[in-house]
Amino acid sequence: MISFHKCLYAMAVPLAMILVSCGGSDSVSRHVRDRKAYTLGQEHAEIIVSLRDNESSLQDALLDVRARITNIHDRISAQAAADYERGFVEYITEHDDSLARVLF
């Protein structure tokens, strides 16, 4: 049976790759411009933190975040996707440093 940490790591690597690729675009400012996207990222990060002890739900939620980043990028803008990502990452980093170390 696969351990929780191995599963979480397997989910975190693709998510981290997307987060890095979205943040690396030259067209994206380092400053938050889309407060609504940033706040939405924080709200979804809060859900992730609350699910940290439920492996199945955590995996589903991480996949949902990954899909949201892609959808926001494709349907709204690279800036909105970067701001969503920034809100997500900053919330988890500030509220659950051990989970942040696993994910990022």
C-alpha positions in Angstrom: 0.0 0.0 0.0 1.3 3.5 -0.9 1.9 5.7 2.1 0.1 9.0 2.5 3.2 11.1 2.0 4.1 9.3 -1.2 0.6 9.9 -2.6 0.7 13.5 -1.5 4.2 13.9 -3.1 2.9 12.3 -6.3 0.1 14.9 -6.4 2.3 17.8 -5.4 4.9 17.5 -8.1 2.5 18.1 -11.0 0.8 20.9 -9.1 4.1 22.5 -8.3 5.1 22.3 -12.0 2.0 24.1 -13.0 2.4 26.7 -10.3 6.0 27.4 -11.5 5.0 27.5 -15.2 2.2 29.9 -14.6 4.3 32.2 -12.4 7.2 32.2 -14.9 5.5 34.0 -17.7 6.9 37.4 -18.7 3.4 38.8 -19.2 2.6 38.3 -15.5 3.3 41.0 -13.0 4.9 40.2 -9.6 2.2 42.2 -8.0 -1.4 41.0 -7.4 -3.7 42.7 -9.9 -6.7 40.5 -9.7 -7.8 40.6 -6.1 -10.8 38.4 -6.8 -8.6 35.6 -8.2 -6.1 36.0 -5.3 -8.9 35.8 -2.7 -10.3 32.7 -4.5 -6.9 31.1 -4.3 -6.8 31.8 -0.6 -10.3 30.3 -0.1 -9.3 27.1 -1.9 -6.1 26.9 0.1 -8.1 27.1 3.3 -10.1 24.1 2.1 -6.8 22.2 1.3 -5.5 22.9 4.8 -8.7 21.7 6.4 -8.4 18.4 4.4 -4.8 17.6 5.3 -5.8 14.6 7.4 -8.1 13.1 4.7 -5.9 11.8 1.9 -8.6 11.0 -0.6 -10.3 14.4 -0.2 -7.0 16.2 -0.3 -6.0 14.5 -3.5 -9.3 15.5 -5.1 -9.0 19.0 -3.9 -5.4 19.3 -5.3 -6.6 18.1 -8.7 -9.4 20.7 -8.5 -6.9 23.5 -7.8 -4.7 22.3 -10.7 -7.7 22.3 -13.0 -8.8 25.8 -11.8 -5.4 27.3 -12.5 -5.5 25.9 -16.1 -9.1 27.1 -16.6 -8.4 30.6 -15.2 -5.3 30.9 -17.4 -7.2 29.7 -20.5 -10.5 31.5 -20.0 -9.6 34.7 -18.1 -5.9 35.6 -18.2 -2.4 34.6 -17.2 -2.4 37.3 -14.7 -5.6 36.0 -13.0 -4.1 32.5 -12.9 -0.9 33.8 -11.4 -2.8 35.8 -8.8 -5.0 32.7 -7.9 -1.8 30.7 -7.6 -0.2 33.4 -5.4 -3.1 33.5 -3.1 -3.2 29.7 -2.8 0.5 29.3 -2.2 0.8 32.2 0.3 -2.2 31.0 2.3 -0.8 27.5 2.7 2.7 28.8 3.4 1.4 31.1 6.2 -1.1 28.6 7.7 0.5 25.2 7.4 4.2 25.2 6.9 4.6 21.4 7.0 2.0 21.0 4.3 3.6 23.8 2.3 7.0 21.9 2.5 5.3 18.8 1.0 3.4 20.7 -1.7 6.0 23.3 -2.7 
